[in-house]
Amino acid sequence: MAVSDAQLGKQLGNTMSVNVLERLLVRLLPAAGLAAAAGLRDRWADGSAVRALARTRNHGFARTARLLRRRLMARTSRGSRSRAATAAAVAPQKKRKAGGSVGQGAVAKRARRAAA
């Protein structure tokens, strides 16, 4: 298993919090006058967030992450960011060594990934 049980539990806890925060912010931002209500949509109320999650079932974390990266790269390739910059931005962060630096292999791998 690539993720320990403790890490998986933390990730699940975070995902359960995200939907609550999203629902709160959709209501709070317009109430505080920080965003127009018409520009925000409660994806959990209309069911689109649930459908998006259902599409990721049985795909595993790695496959889903690859699909999301491809979509993000396709979306941002039309924008101001280059594909390499986008790939570097969404690439998973490597654990740092005790000295605080990332290993040379990780840096080279990230550069190759960004160039692809």
C-alpha positions as CSV (number, residue, x, y, z in Angstrom):
1,M,0.0,0.0,0.0
2,A,1.4,3.4,-1.0
3,V,-0.4,5.3,1.8
4,S,-0.3,4.2,5.5
5,D,-3.5,3.6,7.4
6,A,-2.8,6.8,9.5
7,Q,-2.3,8.9,6.4
8,L,-5.4,7.5,4.7
9,G,-7.4,8.3,7.8
10,K,-6.1,11.9,7.8
11,Q,-6.8,12.3,4.0
12,L,-10.4,11.0,4.5
13,G,-10.8,13.4,7.4
14,N,-9.7,16.3,5.2
15,T,-12.0,15.3,2.4
16,M,-14.9,15.2,4.8
17,S,-14.1,18.7,5.9
18,V,-13.8,20.1,2.4
19,N,-17.4,19.6,1.5
20,V,-18.5,21.3,4.7
21,L,-16.2,24.2,4.1
22,E,-17.3,24.5,0.5
23,R,-21.0,24.6,1.5
24,L,-20.3,27.2,4.2
25,L,-18.2,29.5,2.0
26,V,-20.9,29.4,-0.8
27,R,-23.2,31.0,1.8
28,L,-20.8,33.2,3.8
29,L,-19.0,34.9,1.0
30,P,-22.1,36.5,-0.5
31,A,-23.4,37.4,3.0
32,A,-20.2,39.2,3.8
33,G,-20.3,41.0,0.4
34,L,-17.0,39.3,-0.7
35,A,-18.5,37.5,-3.7
36,A,-21.6,37.7,-5.9
37,A,-24.1,34.9,-5.1
38,A,-24.7,34.4,-8.8
39,G,-21.0,33.5,-9.3
40,L,-21.0,30.7,-6.7
41,R,-22.7,27.4,-6.9
42,D,-23.3,24.8,-4.2
43,R,-22.1,21.7,-5.9
44,W,-23.2,19.5,-3.0
45,A,-26.8,20.8,-3.0
46,D,-27.3,20.3,-6.8
47,G,-25.6,16.9,-6.7
48,S,-22.7,17.7,-9.2
49,A,-20.0,17.2,-6.5
50,V,-21.5,13.7,-5.6
51,R,-21.6,12.8,-9.3
52,A,-17.9,13.9,-9.8
53,L,-16.9,11.7,-6.8
54,A,-18.9,8.8,-8.1
55,R,-16.9,8.9,-11.4
56,T,-13.7,8.3,-9.5
57,R,-14.9,5.1,-7.8
58,N,-12.8,2.0,-8.4
59,H,-10.1,4.1,-10.2
60,G,-7.6,4.2,-7.4
61,F,-5.7,7.3,-6.2
62,A,-2.9,7.1,-8.8
63,R,-5.2,6.9,-11.8
64,T,-7.5,9.6,-10.6
65,A,-4.5,11.9,-9.9
66,R,-3.2,11.3,-13.4
67,L,-6.6,12.1,-14.9
68,L,-6.9,15.3,-12.8
69,R,-3.4,16.4,-13.8
70,R,-4.2,15.9,-17.5
71,R,-7.4,17.9,-17.2
72,L,-5.6,20.7,-15.4
73,M,-2.9,20.8,-17.9
74,A,-5.4,20.9,-20.8
75,R,-7.3,23.7,-19.1
76,T,-4.2,25.8,-18.3
77,S,-2.5,25.2,-21.7
78,R,-5.1,27.6,-23.1
79,G,-4.3,30.1,-20.3
80,S,-1.1,31.9,-19.3
81,R,0.7,28.9,-17.7
82,S,2.9,26.6,-19.7
83,R,2.4,22.9,-19.6
84,A,5.7,22.4,-17.9
85,A,4.9,25.0,-15.2
86,T,1.5,23.3,-14.6
87,A,3.0,19.8,-14.4
88,A,5.6,21.1,-11.9
89,A,2.8,22.8,-9.9
90,V,0.6,19.7,-9.7
91,A,3.5,17.1,-9.3
92,P,3.3,15.4,-5.9
93,Q,5.8,16.8,-3.4
94,K,8.6,14.5,-2.4
95,K,9.4,14.0,1.3
96,R,12.3,16.1,2.4
97,K,15.4,14.5,3.8
98,A,16.5,15.3,7.4
99,G,18.6,18.2,6.1
100,G,15.6,19.8,4.5
101,S,16.6,19.2,0.9
102,V,14.9,17.1,-1.8
103,G,17.1,14.3,-3.2
104,Q,18.8,14.8,-6.5
105,G,16.8,11.9,-8.1
106,A,13.5,13.6,-7.2
107,V,14.5,16.9,-8.7
108,A,15.6,15.2,-12.0
109,K,12.4,13.1,-12.1
110,R,10.3,16.2,-11.6
111,A,12.2,18.0,-14.4
112,R,11.7,15.1,-16.8
113,R,8.0,15.0,-15.9
114,A,7.6,18.7,-16.5
115,A,9.4,18.4,-19.9
116,A,7.1,15.6,-21.0
